């Protein structure tokens, strides 16, 4: 996809007005930062941050038996939750690779709203539509809705100022209105902080976004871009498709086995994943904390005693810890224990790192 083909979301002009820098991501032109990644990251951890993540996919599965169909396709068990709740889940191939990870919003037995990643929405919708039983409709609604994330310890205050609900449980949602605009308010997020994601119609997203900007700034918060979103999620060890999850990286390798309903009768990839579970995954995902000065990046070789044992999948400078951190896929047979020292090849320099179990900082989502 060329730059001329990139999608500009409905808030692009507002982001320009706010001084954002932009970069391509998932086929969209997205704001990377406004005040700087460290400033925005810190605002989320200490106060509140506002993200436009309207590039995320949206799809509806509706009709008699819609929830049962979704449950037969995606890995997690929708029967574990009730209507009004959301669930992290995966869409896999029959060989156990990951087409995408997504959030499923269980509206009713006849209505499930899906939020996949931007670049994978079309593939997920096409695969599900092809297998949907008669009477069940799978519709790509990627451009129909916006998604705004309000994250941080003061996120509830921001929503309360706008008269939006805040007292739902983690991974629950409520349908509300703001200035006569329908808004789905979800207690979800990708930062590890207490927070919410708001889903309004795309045509109504700008006035809501501007109201949120004012409320966030009045509490010492920041408008945030994808740069801070990436440092925040890396500190939590949350996977990013194309890095920790992919067609050639299984959920078990990515530490996402908890998002698999092993007792279900069926889901895409069940046979392959069950066999992998029995034999053990070939690779394991670990965290790395730099012991020397240096910034870790994706695609770096990890070594122990001169032996290559894996590759970093994500890497960044942690604004919270003030050190370099990374996630890495390591050979299961050679993977060292937590607390062990390894070396990462950073442009020919051996950077000493400690193997850790993510998250790098404590989650505060509850």
SVG drawing of the C-alpha trace seen along z (x, -y; Angstrom):
<svg xmlns="http://www.w3.org/2000/svg" viewBox="-33 -23 63 57">
<polyline fill="none" stroke="black" stroke-width="0.4" points="0.0,0.0 1.4,-3.4 1.2,-6.6 -1.5,-7.9 -3.7,-4.9 -3.5,-5.2 -6.8,-5.9 -7.2,-9.1 -9.6,-8.7 -12.4,-11.2 -10.2,-13.0 -7.2,-13.5 -7.7,-17.3 -8.1,-17.6 -4.9,-15.7 -3.1,-18.1 -4.6,-21.0 -3.3,-19.5 0.3,-19.2 0.5,-15.5 3.2,-13.8 2.0,-10.9 3.1,-7.6 1.5,-4.7 0.1,-1.9 -2.2,0.9 -3.1,-0.9 -4.1,-4.1 -2.3,-7.4 -2.1,-7.5 -0.9,-10.1 2.4,-8.9 2.9,-11.6 1.9,-15.2 4.0,-16.2 6.5,-13.4 6.2,-9.7 7.7,-9.8 5.4,-12.7 2.3,-10.9 3.3,-7.6 3.8,-9.2 0.5,-10.9 -1.3,-7.6 0.6,-6.0 0.1,-9.0 -3.0,-10.9 -4.9,-10.1 -4.3,-9.8 -6.6,-10.0 -6.0,-7.9 -7.7,-7.9 -7.6,-4.2 -10.3,-4.4 -8.1,-2.4 -9.0,0.7 -11.4,3.0 -15.1,3.3 -17.4,6.1 -20.8,7.4 -22.0,11.0 -25.8,11.1 -28.7,13.4 -30.1,16.6 -27.2,18.5 -24.6,15.7 -22.9,16.1 -22.8,19.9 -21.2,19.5 -18.6,17.1 -17.9,19.5 -17.3,22.3 -14.7,20.2 -12.7,18.1 -10.5,19.7 -11.8,18.4 -15.1,19.7 -17.9,17.2 -20.0,19.3 -17.7,18.2 -19.2,14.7 -22.7,13.2 -24.2,10.6 -22.7,7.2 -19.2,8.6 -16.2,8.6 -13.6,11.2 -10.1,11.4 -9.9,14.1 -8.0,15.3 -8.9,16.2 -6.6,19.1 -5.9,21.1 -6.4,24.9 -2.6,25.3 -2.7,23.2 -1.3,19.9 -2.9,16.6 -4.9,14.7 -5.6,12.1 -6.3,11.4 -9.4,9.4 -12.0,8.4 -15.5,10.0 -18.3,7.9 -21.2,10.3 -24.3,8.1 -26.8,11.0 -27.1,14.5 -27.9,13.0 -25.4,10.1 -21.6,10.2 -19.5,7.1 -15.9,7.8 -12.9,5.5 -9.9,7.0 -6.7,5.2 -6.8,2.8 -4.8,4.7 -6.5,8.0 -10.2,6.9 -10.9,7.9 -9.3,11.3 -11.2,12.1 -14.5,11.0 -14.0,12.9 -13.0,16.1 -16.0,15.9 -18.5,14.9 -17.4,17.9 -18.2,20.3 -21.3,18.5 -24.4,20.7 -27.6,19.6 -29.2,16.7 -26.0,15.4 -24.5,12.3 -20.9,11.2 -20.5,7.5 -17.3,5.4 -18.1,2.1 -14.5,0.8 -15.3,-2.7 -18.7,-2.9 -17.4,-3.6 -14.7,-5.4 -12.8,-4.1 -11.4,-6.4 -9.4,-5.1 -9.3,-7.0 -6.7,-5.4 -5.1,-6.1 -6.0,-6.6 -8.1,-9.6 -10.0,-8.1 -13.2,-7.6 -13.2,-11.3 -13.0,-12.2 -16.0,-10.0 -18.1,-11.2 -17.6,-14.8 -19.2,-13.9 -22.0,-12.0 -20.9,-8.6 -21.0,-5.4 -17.9,-4.2 -19.0,-1.6 -19.0,1.5 -16.6,4.4 -13.4,4.9 -14.1,6.4 -17.8,5.2 -19.6,2.6 -22.7,0.4 -24.5,-1.3 -25.0,-5.0 -25.7,-8.3 -23.8,-11.6 -25.5,-14.7 -28.0,-12.3 -25.1,-10.3 -25.0,-6.5 -21.8,-5.5 -20.7,-2.0 -18.6,-2.4 -16.2,0.5 -14.0,1.2 -11.2,2.4 -7.8,1.0 -4.3,1.8 -2.2,-0.1 -2.4,1.9 -4.2,-1.0 -7.7,-1.5 -9.5,-2.8 -12.2,-2.7 -12.7,-2.5 -15.6,-4.4 -17.2,-3.4 -19.4,-6.1 -20.6,-6.3 -17.7,-7.7 -19.8,-10.7 -20.2,-11.8 -16.7,-11.1 -15.2,-14.6 -17.4,-16.5 -16.9,-13.6 -13.2,-13.7 -13.0,-17.4 -15.0,-17.2 -12.7,-14.4 -9.6,-16.5 -10.8,-19.3 -11.6,-17.0 -8.3,-15.1 -6.2,-18.3 -8.1,-19.8 -6.7,-16.8 -3.1,-17.2 -3.5,-14.5 -2.4,-14.3 -3.6,-13.4 -1.5,-10.4 -0.3,-8.7 0.7,-5.2 4.2,-5.8 3.1,-5.9 0.5,-3.1 3.4,-0.9 5.6,-1.6 2.7,-1.1 1.6,2.2 5.2,3.5 5.7,2.7 2.6,4.9 3.9,7.7 0.7,7.5 1.2,9.1 1.0,7.1 0.0,9.0 2.9,9.2 5.3,9.2 4.3,11.7 1.4,13.2 1.4,14.2 0.5,17.0 3.8,18.6 3.6,17.9 1.0,19.9 -1.0,18.7 0.9,21.1 4.3,19.7 3.0,16.2 1.8,17.0 -1.9,16.7 -3.0,20.3 -5.3,18.7 -7.4,17.3 -8.2,20.8 -11.4,22.7 -9.8,26.2 -13.0,27.8 -15.1,26.5 -16.2,29.0 -14.7,26.9 -12.8,23.8 -10.5,23.1 -7.1,24.7 -8.2,26.8 -6.7,30.1 -3.3,28.5 -3.2,26.4 -4.2,29.4 -1.3,31.4 1.0,28.5 -0.2,28.3 0.5,32.0 4.0,31.9 4.9,28.4 5.5,25.4 8.8,25.1 9.3,21.5 8.5,19.6 7.9,15.8 10.0,14.1 10.7,10.6 14.2,9.1 15.4,6.2 18.6,4.5 21.4,4.5 23.6,2.2 22.8,-1.1 21.1,-0.6 17.7,-0.4 16.3,2.9 14.4,3.2 12.5,6.0 14.5,8.5 17.6,8.7 19.4,12.0 19.4,13.4 22.4,15.5 23.5,17.6 27.2,18.6 27.6,17.7 24.6,19.8 21.7,18.2 18.5,19.1 15.9,16.7 14.9,13.2 13.3,10.2 9.8,9.5 9.3,6.1 11.7,3.7 11.7,0.2 12.9,-2.2 10.6,-1.8 9.7,-5.3 8.5,-3.8 11.6,-1.8 14.1,-4.0 15.8,-1.0 15.5,0.9 13.0,3.8 12.0,6.4 9.8,9.4 11.6,12.3 10.7,15.7 13.2,18.2 13.9,21.8 12.0,23.8 14.8,26.3 17.5,23.7 15.4,21.0 17.1,19.9 15.1,19.6 13.8,16.3 16.6,14.4 19.2,15.7 21.5,13.3 21.6,13.4 23.1,11.2 21.3,9.4 23.2,8.5 22.6,4.7 24.4,3.8 27.3,6.0 27.5,5.1 26.5,7.6 24.0,6.0 23.5,7.9 19.9,8.5 18.0,10.3 15.3,12.8 12.0,11.9 8.4,12.9 6.2,10.1 4.6,7.7 7.5,5.4 5.3,3.2 2.2,4.1 -1.2,4.0 -3.8,1.7 -6.7,2.6 -9.0,3.8"/>
</svg>
